[in-house]
Amino acid sequence: MHKPSPIKENKDTPKRAYFDKNFFWRINVSELIADAGLILFSIFFSRYCFRDVDILHSLRPWQFMSIYAIVVLTLPWYLGYIYAFFEEYYGKVMMRIILITFIIIVLVVLIYMIRIMFSLHWMDDDAKPDQMENIMGMFSLFLLVLGPMMCIGGFVAGKDDSEPAKKASDNDASPTAALMIIVLAIAFLVWWSSYPAVQNHGWLEILIFFGSSFAAVIVFGIYLAIVTFLKKMGVYAYLSKFAATMFPVFIVCILVLWSDIDQHFIMEDFGNGGQMSLKYAILTLSIAGFIPFRLIMLFQPPLRFINMAIGIGAFLFYMYSIKP
């Protein structure tokens, strides 16, 4: 006798409720600190940002490349992290909108960073040679590839933190750890390759290729040893929680700073005679990713009314502070 086929189980993982009355009137401390940081940024630094002479022209190339490295390594990682977190709450349509927005943010950051990188004088043959600038310039080329890859590490870390069973486990061998080793190895490779002795003797390149990988593993091993020591002391959990709480305000400041850096080139692309106005400040903040990022973060689940209200207020205050 033919048995009826069993009903196909729904493979979709049930979503958590993004609206929970138990959380709606509570405050997310991390978001609150991020908004406080934005307000302080508006009060103390707004007069330096979005002006005719932007921060790009007050930095040395190696200093700019250092900011370049921070933006490219941290922003994609955090976007991947919050995407994994949002995925636990929102459906396909909302997640598609978030994914497209995040992809555009990363692509625009990379595009304008390439433009700015090739405009710096360290690439000029007549410029005075500077070892630090050469190191950062070479390293930045690798970051164009490594940056988007950081999304993977952030996504895995977000999945780990959203699942208690994984969060409690030891995830030192995660893709984030592997990416850290790759970044360290490339940093050592670029650093040692910049020395004249290595450039004049090709066989040394082979040695530093393997040596940089070995050095990266040693440095990461030291990092794991420090983490293990802090865990045994019982302070690692507090430090980790503090870092997680402060990271959003760090990303907000990075996006605002990046908006000021690339505004010169955005103004060149979109006209207005090189003069900044409120309309073009909004355009700059949108293209640089700050405005779409902040709008999405207003809907960080579970929704919290007080944080949403403060977030809108902090954003409006910031826009008011930078108006010409």
N, C-alpha and C positions, 0 to 999 in steps of 0.2 A: 504494500500500500504506500502510495506516494505521500510523504510528509510535507505539510506546508512549510515553506521557507520562513525562517524566523524574521521578525521585523528588524530591519537595519537600524542599528543604533546611531544616534546622532554623534558624529565625531567632533562637532564643534564644542570647545570647552565653554562651559557656562561662564558668562561674564559677571563680574562683581557689580554691585549697584553703585553707579557714579553719584547718585543722590541718596543720601542716608541721613535721616533726620537726627540721628545721634551725633553726626559730624557737622551738620550744616551750620550750627552756631558756634562751633569750636574754631580755634585759631591754629593755623599751621605756622609754627615758629620760623621755619626755614624761609617760607614765602614772606613773612613779616620782616625778617632781617634783610631780604633782598630788596623789598620796597623801601626800607629805611636807608639802605645803601644808595638806592637811586635818588632819594630825596637829598641825602648828604652830598652826593655827587652833583646834584643840581645846584645846591647852595654854594659849595666851595670851588667847583671846577667848571661850571657852565660858562663862566666868562672867558675861559681859555679854549673852549670847544666851539666848533662851528663858527669860525671867524675866517677872515680872508687868508691869514697866514696860519695854516693848520699845523698840527703836531708833527706831521711828516717832515716839514722843513726845519724842525728844531732837534731832530734826532740824527745821530750818526748812523750810517748804514748797518753796522753790526748791532746797534741797539734796536733798530727797526726789525732786523732779522730775528732777534731774540723774541720780540713781541709776536712776530710772524709764527715762530715755533710754538709759542704758548697757545695762540689762537687755533692753529691748525691741529694741534694734538688734543686740546681740551674740548673745543666746541663740538666737533663731530662725535667724540666719545659721549658727551653729555646728551646730545640729541638722540643718539642710539639708546642711551639709558632711559630717558623719559619716554621714548617711543615704546620700549618694552613695558614700561609701567602703565602707560595709557592703554596699551593693548589688552590689559587685564580687565578694563572697564568699558571701553567703547566698541561699537560695532564696525563693520567693514567700511561704511561710507565715511564716518568720522576719521578712521585710521588712514584711509586713502588720502583724505585732505591733509592730514598731519604729515604723512609720508612725502607727498608732493612738495609741501611747504619746506620740510627739512632738506629735501634733495636740492631744491632751488637755493636755499640759504648756503649750503655747502658749496654748490657749484659757483655761485656768485662770489663767495669768499675766495675760492681758488682762482677764478678768472681775474678778479681785481688784484689779487696778490701777485699773479704773474705779471700783470701790467706794471704794478709798482716795483716789483723786483727788477724788471728789465729797464726801469727808469733811473735806478740808483747809480751813483757815480763809480761804485766799485767794479762795474762792468765796463767802464771806460778805459781804453788802452792807455790813455794819457794820465789816468789817475795815479796818485802815489800808492804803491803797493802797501797793503795792510793785512797782516796774517789773520787777524781776528775777522776782518771783513770777508776775506777769501774763504775762511772756514765756514762762516755763517751762510755765505752765498752758496757754497757747494751743498751744505746741509739742507738748505731750503729747497733745492731741486728734488731731493729724496722725499721731503715732506709733502710734496705734491701728490705722491703716491701713498705715503704712509697715513696722511691725514684722513682721507675717506675710509681707510681700513680701520681707523680707530672707532668707527661706528659699530663695527662687529664686536669689539671688546666692550663697548658701552652697552650694547644690546644684551650680551650675555650676562654682564654684571646686573643689568636691570631685571633680567629673568631670575637670577639668583636671589636678588633682594625681594622680589615679589612672591617667591615661594619659600616659606619658612624652612622647609626640609632642606632646601639647597643653601639657604642663607646660613644655616647652622653648620653646614659642612665645610670642609677645607677645600677651597677652590683656588689654591695657589697655582695650579696648572691650567688655569682658564686661558682663553684667547687673549685676554687683557695682559696676562703675564707674558705670553709669547710675544705680543706686540711690543711690550716694554723692552724685552731682550733685543728684538730687532732694532728698535730705535737706538738703544745703547750701542749696539754693534756698529750701526751706521755712523753714529756720532764719533766713536773711536776711530773708525776707518777714515772718515773725513778729516779728523783732527791730525792723525799721523800722516796722512797723505799730503798734507799741506807743507810739511817740512822739506826744504830743498834737498837734503840728503836722500830722502825717499824718491823725490821727483827725478833725481839724477841717476838713480840706480833702480832699474825696473824690477830686479829680483827681490828688492825689499817690499814691493807691493804684494808679492805672494805671501811673505811672512806676516805683514800687517793685516792681510785679509783673514788669515786664520787667527792671528793674535787678537784682532778686534772682537771676533766671536768669543774667544776664550775669555777676554777681559770683561765682555758684557755678561757672560754667565757668572763670573766671579762677583761682579758688582751686584747682580741680582741675588746671588746667594747670600751676600752680606746683608742685603735688604731683607731677605726672608729670615735671616738670623736675628736681625733687630726686631722684626715683627714678632717672632717667637719669644724673644726676651720680654717684649712689652706685654705679650699675652700672659706670660708667667707672672709678671708683676701685677697683672690685673688692670692695667691702664689702657690697653689697646682698644677695648670696646668704647671707652669714653673718648679717646682721640678720634676713633673712626666715626663716632656719632657727631662729634664737633665738626669734623671735616665735611660730612654729609650735610650738616646744617648750614655751613658757610659756603658750600660750593655754588648754590644758585646765585648768591650775591656776587661771587667772583665772575660767573658767566655773564651776568647783567653788565658788570663794569667792563668786561672784555668786549662785549658787543657795542657798548657806548664808545669805548676807546677806539675800536675798529671803525666805527662809523665816522669818527673824526679823522682817522687816517685816510680813509678812501674817499672822503667827500671831495677832495680836489679833483680826482679823476672822474667822479660821477658828475661833477659840475661841468667838466670838459665835455662829457658825453651828452649831457642833456641841456646844455646851453645856459641861459640866464646871464650871459656875459661874465661868468665867474663870480657873480655876486650872490651871497647867501640871503635867502628869505625864509619865512616860516614854511612856505609851500615846498621849497627845495630842501629844507631841513627834514621835513616829513618824508620827502622822496629819498633822501640819503639814508635815513633811519630804516625805511622800508626795504630798500635795495640791500643794505648791509645786514638785514635780518633782525634788527632789534624789535621793530614794531610787530611783525608776524609772530616772532618768538614770544613776545610779551602777551599778545592776544591769546595764543594757545595756552600759555601757562595760567591764564585766568580760569581756565576750565580744568585745572589739575584735579583729578579725582582723589577722594570723594569731595564734591563741591563744598566750599565753605564761604558763606555769604560775606563775613567780615573781611576775609582775605581778598575776595573779589572787589569789594567796595574800596578797600585801602589800595589795592593794586591799580584800580582805575584812577583814584585820586593821585597816587604817586606818579603815574604816567602823565596825567594832565599837568601836574605841577612841574614836571621835568620839561614838557613841551613849552610851558609858559616861561620857564627860566632861560631857554635857549632862543626864544624869539628875538629877532633883530630889534 
